[in-house]
Amino acid sequence: MSTAIASTDSYFGPWIIPSRAQNIIMNHYAHSRGMVVDAVIPEPLFSNELGTTRWSKRSKNLTAVILCSIHQLPQGDQAIEDFVADMRDVEMHFVLENLSGKGEEFLRAMIDEAASFQQ
């Protein structure tokens, strides 16, 4: 069992949050819930597919991932399908929205919520 925080590009949704600040926010969230962070995953700049997080899930046996927001989730059709397939058994936490859950239905609901906000 392993918990990771994943920092992404600074620009997502309505926010601009530098990676260092994302890490502070997510670490505080984990600490306040008694979670131990085992890995920090830096996603590449300008990437919104969470490919490094998906790869780390397999290599580090992740059971929980903390993100700052649902707006960091993948948005392209194929990226969504790949992400959901790889991460459906991982507990996902979204700090700014104070949401957490697990499973394909939960992930798709979060992706849909982020997409509806952007319209």
Rosetta blueprint (number, residue, H / E / L):
1 M L
2 S L
3 T E
4 A E
5 I E
6 A E
7 S E
8 T L
9 D L
10 S L
11 Y E
12 F E
13 G L
14 P L
15 W E
16 I E
17 I L
18 P L
19 S H
20 R H
21 A H
22 Q H
23 N H
24 I H
25 I H
26 M H
27 N H
28 H H
29 Y H
30 A H
31 H H
32 S H
33 R L
34 G L
35 M L
36 V L
37 V L
38 D L
39 A E
40 V E
41 I E
42 P E
43 E L
44 P L
45 L L
46 F L
47 S L
48 N L
49 E L
50 L L
51 G H
52 T H
53 T H
54 R H
55 W H
56 S H
57 K H
58 R H
59 S H
60 K H
61 N L
62 L L
63 T L
64 A E
65 V E
66 I E
67 L E
68 C L
69 S L
70 I H
71 H H
72 Q H
73 L L
74 P L
75 Q L
76 G L
77 D H
78 Q H
79 A H
80 I H
81 E H
82 D H
83 F H
84 V H
85 A H
86 D H
87 M H
88 R L
89 D L
90 V L
91 E E
92 M E
93 H E
94 F E
95 V L
96 L L
97 E L
98 N L
99 L E
100 S E
101 G E
102 K L
103 G L
104 E H
105 E H
106 F H
107 L H
108 R H
109 A H
110 M H
111 I H
112 D H
113 E H
114 A H
115 A H
116 S H
117 F H
118 Q H
119 Q L
